[in-house]
Amino acid sequence: MARSAQTPGLRPFLPADAATLAALFRASVEALAADDYGDAQRDAWAAAADDEAAFASRLADALSIVALVDGDIAGFASLRDNKTFDMLYVRPDMARKGVGSALAEAIEKLAAARGTTLLTVEASDAAQDFFAARGYVATTRNTIEIGGQWLGNTTMTKELAAPAAGRAH
C-alpha cells in the first residue's frame, strides 16, 4: 500500500473517545494480529475492550494520545508511568500509512521530555517487527494468559536521547 501523504494530527485522549477507541482496538486486534495469533487468542485479547468503562479508565490513567486523519480517529497510543509504551493500535485500513509511526514518535518524545532514558514495551508478535525497526531491542520472551488463552509477546526496550537543553520552541 502507498504511504499516506498526510501526516496524522495528534491530540490528547478525551473521555468521549472511549467507545470509538474500544471499537478500533477490537478491529485492530482482529485484523492486524490474524497472522500471529489464532481466533480464540484474538477474541480473548479483543475482549479487553468489552468493559468500555475499564478500557476508558486504562486510557485516562496513562498519557494517551489519538491520531486523526481527515478528522477521523485513525489510531491511539499510551504511555504509562513515563516509562512503559502501554498501547499502540491503528485502524486496520490505516495500517502502514504512517499513523503508528507518528504515534510512536510522539510517545517517545513525550517520554524523553519527562526524563525517561529507557522506554519499555510488551510487543505483540504482530508488532515486534515495527518496534525493532524503531530501534527497540528484544530482552525477554513472555507468555501471558488473557481470558483463558495463552499469547506470546516480547519485552523490548529503547534508549531515548535526553531532550536538547535550551532548544528554542
N, C-alpha and C positions, 0 to 999 in steps of 0.2 A: 504494500500500500504506500501511496505517496505521503510524505510528511506534510502536515498542515502548514500553510504559510503563516497562519495566525498564531501568535504566542498567546496562550491562555491568560486570562485575567485571574488574579488571585485575591481572595478576601477571607476574613475570619469566618469560621463556622457560626451559624446562627441557630438557635433552637428550632426555628421554623423549617430548617433544612432536614431535620431528623428523618422524616418519612421518605423523602427523596433519596437521602444517603443510604438508608436501610435498603431500599429497593436497588440502588446502584451496587451496593455491597453484594447483595444476593446474586444479581445478574453477573457481576464481575467474577465471583467465585464459580458460578455455574459454567460460564463460557470460557473464561481465560485459564482456568485450572483443569479443564477437561482432559488434557494430555498427561497430566501428572498425578491426578487423584481419581479414584473410582466414584461412581454415582453416590453410593452411601456416604463416602467420605465428604464429598462436596455438599451433600444435603445436610450433614451434621455441622459442617463449617458454616454454611449459609444460615443455619438456624440461629446463629449468634445474634442475628438482627431481628428475630421474631418478636422479642420483647423490645419494642421501639423505645420505651422509656429508659430501659437499661442501656440500650445502644446509644441513645442521645446523651445519657449521663457519662458514658465512657468518652464520648467525643468532647463533652463540655469539661470534663476533668483533666483533659490534656490540652495542649495548644494545637487546635485543629484548624486547618485551612481548606478552602474549597476552590477548585479551578472552574472557571467559566469559559465557555467557547460560544460565541454568538448569543450571549446572555443565558445560556443553559448550563446547568451543572454537568461537568464532564468528568470530575474526579474529586478525590479528597485525600488528605493525609493528616497524620497527627504525630506530635512529639510529646512524649510522656517524661516527666521529671527532668526535662532538659538534657536527657542522655539516651533515651530509647526512641527509635523510629518505630512508633507503635502500629500505625496503619498507613497503607498506600493502596488505594483502589481507584480504578479508572473504568468508566463506562465501556463496555466491550466494543462499541462502534468507534470509540476514540483511542483504542489501543494503538500503540506505535505511531502516534501523531504528535508526540512531544508533551502531552499532558502529564504523564508520570514523571518525565524528566524535569519539567517545570516545578512540579510539587516537591520532588526530591531535592532539587537545588534550593528551594525556599526553606525546606525543613533543615537542611544542612547549614544554611546561612543563619537561620534563627538560632539553632543550637550553638554555633560558633559565637554568635553575638552574645549569647548568655553564658559564655565561658566554658562550654563543653569542648574538650580536646579529643574525646573518643566517643563516637556515636555507635550504638549497637542496634541491630535489627535481627528479629527472628524471621528470616526469609523463607517463605514457602518454596517448594520445589519449582513452582511456576514463576517465582520472582527472583530466584537465585542468580540467574544469568544477568538480569537487569542490574542488580546491586553489584555484582562482580565487575560489570562494565563501568560502574561509577567509582570503582576503587575500593569496594568493601572486600575484606578478606575473611574467608570461612575459618571459624575457630572451633566449632563444635557441631556435630550432627546430633539432632534430637528426634525423639519420637514422643508425640503428645497425644493425649486422649481427649477427644471432643465428642460429646454426645454418644458415647459408646463406640466410637470409631478411632482407630489409631492412624495418625498422619505424621509424616516426616517433615521436618524443617531444619534449617541450618542457622546457627547463630553466626552472624557476620559483624565485623567491626570496621570502622573507617576513622583514621586520624584526621581531625579537622584542623585547618590552619587558624591561628588566632586572628581576629579581625585587625586590620591595619589601624594603628593608632593615629589619631589626628586627621583622619580622612575627611575631606570636605563632602558635604551631602548636597 
